[in-house]
Amino acid sequence: MDVPHRPAAEKVTRVRDLRASDADRERVVAVLGEALADGRLTMEEHSERTARAYAARTLGELTGLTGDLSPEEAQPILVDDRPVSVFFGRTRREGRWVVPVKLQLLALFGTVELDLREAVLQRRHIVVDSLVLGGRIRLLVPEGVRVHVTGRTILSTRDLRARPVQDGPTVEVGGMMIFGSVRARAPKRSLRTRVRNRLGRGR
């Protein structure tokens, strides 16, 4: 998960206007290569879009190159900052996606899963402004991220097992939750990492 650096007084940049990284460009180029291989793009189209991908400065410029090649959930980069909502079902955001400063979330008897391991945070402190009725919020966060529930909860549960570090990014879950639940998890550590940490504590 990346957190763009910004001076405290700077206004929030629109999601589409965030600067693209080399890794973002390579993600898009890989999708273009697959489209060429299976005939969805001609050689000329592939060459033109690839050149534009390597010249792209913002995430918005990159997403315009693959919008007609894959459905939204399969896009290499998702810059959709619309509210996340679910009714009697399940929805998930994952991969390389931009998390706005305030993400509106609605879960009515459904589950919203937010995978932040490869996400880009617009700020080091983001707020998930939620309205949950009989629903569930499931968060998968990288090492070092703190998850903090500040919203009003009525007959709801929370199970937060992230591994925050001092001065690390914070995901605040606000709003209101009625007969719901919120759960946060950090990815499981490898056996090598667990052993190394135990040895380090024993010194």
C-alpha positions as CSV (number, residue, x, y, z in Angstrom):
1,M,0.0,0.0,0.0
2,D,1.4,3.4,-1.0
3,V,0.7,6.7,0.7
4,P,1.5,9.7,-1.5
5,H,3.4,12.5,0.4
6,R,1.6,15.8,0.7
7,P,2.2,18.9,2.8
8,A,-0.4,19.3,5.5
9,A,-2.1,22.3,4.0
10,E,-2.3,21.0,0.4
11,K,-5.7,20.2,-1.0
12,V,-6.6,16.6,-1.8
13,T,-5.7,15.7,-5.4
14,R,-8.5,14.2,-7.4
15,V,-8.1,10.4,-7.6
16,R,-7.6,10.5,-11.4
17,D,-4.9,13.1,-11.1
18,L,-2.6,11.2,-8.8
19,R,0.8,10.6,-10.2
20,A,1.4,7.1,-11.8
21,S,4.4,5.0,-10.8
22,D,6.6,2.8,-13.0
23,A,4.8,-0.2,-11.5
24,D,1.4,1.2,-12.5
25,R,2.6,1.7,-16.1
26,E,4.0,-1.8,-16.3
27,R,0.6,-3.2,-15.0
28,V,-1.2,-1.5,-17.9
29,V,1.5,-2.5,-20.5
30,A,1.0,-6.2,-19.4
31,V,-2.7,-6.0,-20.0
32,L,-2.1,-4.4,-23.4
33,G,0.3,-7.3,-24.2
34,E,-2.4,-9.8,-23.4
35,A,-4.9,-8.0,-25.5
36,L,-2.5,-8.1,-28.5
37,A,-1.8,-11.8,-28.0
38,D,-5.5,-12.8,-28.1
39,G,-6.5,-10.4,-30.9
40,R,-8.3,-7.7,-29.1
41,L,-5.8,-5.1,-30.2
42,T,-4.0,-4.8,-33.5
43,M,-0.3,-4.3,-33.7
44,E,-0.8,-0.6,-34.5
45,E,-3.2,-0.1,-31.6
46,H,-0.9,-2.0,-29.2
47,S,2.1,0.1,-30.2
48,E,0.1,3.4,-29.9
49,R,-1.4,2.5,-26.5
50,T,1.9,1.2,-25.1
51,A,3.7,4.4,-26.0
52,R,0.9,6.4,-24.3
53,A,1.2,4.1,-21.2
54,Y,4.9,4.8,-20.8
55,A,4.3,8.5,-21.3
56,A,1.4,8.7,-18.9
57,R,1.9,10.9,-15.9
58,T,-1.4,10.3,-14.0
59,L,-3.5,7.3,-13.0
60,G,-6.4,8.7,-15.0
61,E,-4.4,8.7,-18.2
62,L,-3.5,5.0,-17.6
63,T,-7.0,3.8,-17.0
64,G,-8.2,5.2,-20.3
65,L,-6.0,2.8,-22.1
66,T,-7.6,-0.4,-20.8
67,G,-11.2,0.6,-20.2
68,D,-12.5,-1.3,-23.3
69,L,-10.3,-4.4,-22.7
70,S,-11.5,-5.8,-19.4
71,P,-14.5,-5.5,-17.0
72,E,-14.1,-3.1,-14.1
73,E,-13.1,-5.8,-11.6
74,A,-10.3,-6.9,-13.8
75,Q,-8.8,-3.5,-14.6
76,P,-5.1,-3.2,-13.7
77,I,-5.8,0.1,-11.9
78,L,-9.1,1.2,-10.4
79,V,-9.6,4.9,-9.7
80,D,-13.3,4.7,-9.0
81,D,-14.0,6.9,-5.9
82,R,-17.8,6.3,-5.9
83,P,-19.3,4.9,-2.7
84,V,-19.0,1.2,-2.0
85,S,-22.4,-0.4,-1.5
86,V,-24.0,-3.9,-1.2
87,F,-27.5,-5.2,-0.6
88,F,-27.9,-8.8,0.4
89,G,-24.7,-9.9,-1.2
90,R,-21.0,-9.4,-1.3
91,T,-18.7,-6.9,-3.0
92,R,-14.9,-6.6,-3.0
93,R,-12.3,-4.0,-4.0
94,E,-8.8,-5.3,-4.4
95,G,-5.6,-5.0,-6.4
96,R,-4.3,-1.6,-7.4
97,W,-7.0,0.9,-6.4
98,V,-7.0,4.4,-4.9
99,V,-8.6,4.8,-1.5
100,P,-10.1,8.3,-1.2
101,V,-9.6,10.4,2.0
102,K,-13.2,9.6,2.9
103,L,-14.7,6.4,1.4
104,Q,-18.5,6.1,1.7
105,L,-19.6,2.6,2.5
106,L,-23.1,1.1,2.7
107,A,-23.8,-2.5,3.7
108,L,-27.4,-3.7,4.1
109,F,-27.4,-7.4,5.1
110,G,-24.3,-7.9,2.9
111,T,-20.5,-8.0,3.1
112,V,-18.0,-5.4,1.9
113,E,-14.4,-6.6,1.5
114,L,-11.7,-4.0,1.2
115,D,-8.2,-5.4,0.3
116,L,-5.7,-2.6,0.9
117,R,-2.4,-4.5,0.4
118,E,-1.8,-3.0,-3.0
119,A,-3.9,0.1,-2.6
120,V,-2.9,3.8,-2.8
121,L,-4.0,5.9,0.2
122,Q,-4.6,9.5,-0.6
123,R,-3.7,10.4,3.0
124,R,-2.0,8.6,5.9
125,H,-5.4,8.8,7.7
126,I,-8.4,7.8,5.8
127,V,-12.0,7.4,7.0
128,V,-14.4,4.7,6.0
129,D,-17.7,6.5,6.5
130,S,-20.0,3.5,6.9
131,L,-23.7,2.7,7.3
132,V,-24.1,-0.9,8.2
133,L,-27.4,-2.7,8.9
134,G,-27.1,-6.4,9.4
135,G,-23.9,-6.3,7.3
136,R,-20.2,-6.9,7.6
137,I,-17.0,-5.0,6.8
138,R,-13.9,-7.1,6.1
139,L,-10.5,-5.3,5.9
140,L,-7.3,-6.8,4.7
141,V,-4.5,-4.4,5.6
142,P,-0.7,-4.5,5.2
143,E,1.8,-4.6,8.0
144,G,2.0,-1.4,9.9
145,V,-1.5,-0.1,9.3
146,R,-3.7,0.7,12.3
147,V,-7.5,0.1,12.1
148,H,-9.6,2.2,14.5
149,V,-13.4,2.0,14.9
150,T,-14.9,5.3,16.0
151,G,-18.4,5.0,14.6
152,R,-21.5,4.3,16.7
153,T,-22.2,0.6,17.1
154,I,-25.4,-1.0,18.3
155,L,-25.4,-4.8,18.9
156,S,-22.3,-5.1,16.7
157,T,-19.0,-6.8,17.0
158,R,-15.4,-5.9,16.1
159,D,-12.4,-8.1,15.6
160,L,-9.3,-6.1,14.8
161,R,-6.1,-8.1,14.3
162,A,-3.9,-5.7,12.3
163,R,-0.3,-5.2,13.2
164,P,0.2,-1.4,13.4
165,V,3.4,0.4,13.9
166,Q,4.0,3.8,15.6
167,D,3.2,6.7,13.2
168,G,1.9,4.2,10.5
169,P,-1.1,4.9,8.4
170,T,-4.6,4.7,10.0
171,V,-7.8,3.4,8.6
172,E,-10.7,4.8,10.7
173,V,-14.1,3.1,10.5
174,G,-16.7,5.7,11.3
175,G,-20.4,6.1,10.8
176,M,-23.0,3.8,12.3
177,M,-23.2,0.0,12.5
178,I,-26.4,-1.8,13.7
179,F,-26.4,-5.6,14.0
180,G,-23.2,-5.7,12.0
181,S,-19.5,-6.5,12.4
182,V,-16.1,-5.2,11.3
183,R,-13.1,-7.4,11.0
184,A,-9.5,-6.4,10.1
185,R,-6.6,-8.7,9.4
186,A,-3.0,-8.4,8.3
187,P,-1.6,-11.0,6.0
188,K,-0.2,-14.1,7.7
189,R,3.5,-13.9,8.2
190,S,5.7,-16.5,6.6
191,L,7.4,-19.1,8.8
192,R,10.8,-17.4,8.1
193,T,9.5,-14.0,9.3
194,R,8.0,-15.5,12.5
195,V,11.2,-17.3,13.3
196,R,13.3,-14.2,12.6
197,N,11.1,-12.1,14.9
198,R,11.2,-14.6,17.7
199,L,15.0,-14.8,17.5
200,G,15.2,-11.0,17.5
201,R,13.1,-10.8,20.6
202,G,15.3,-13.4,22.4
203,R,18.5,-11.4,22.0
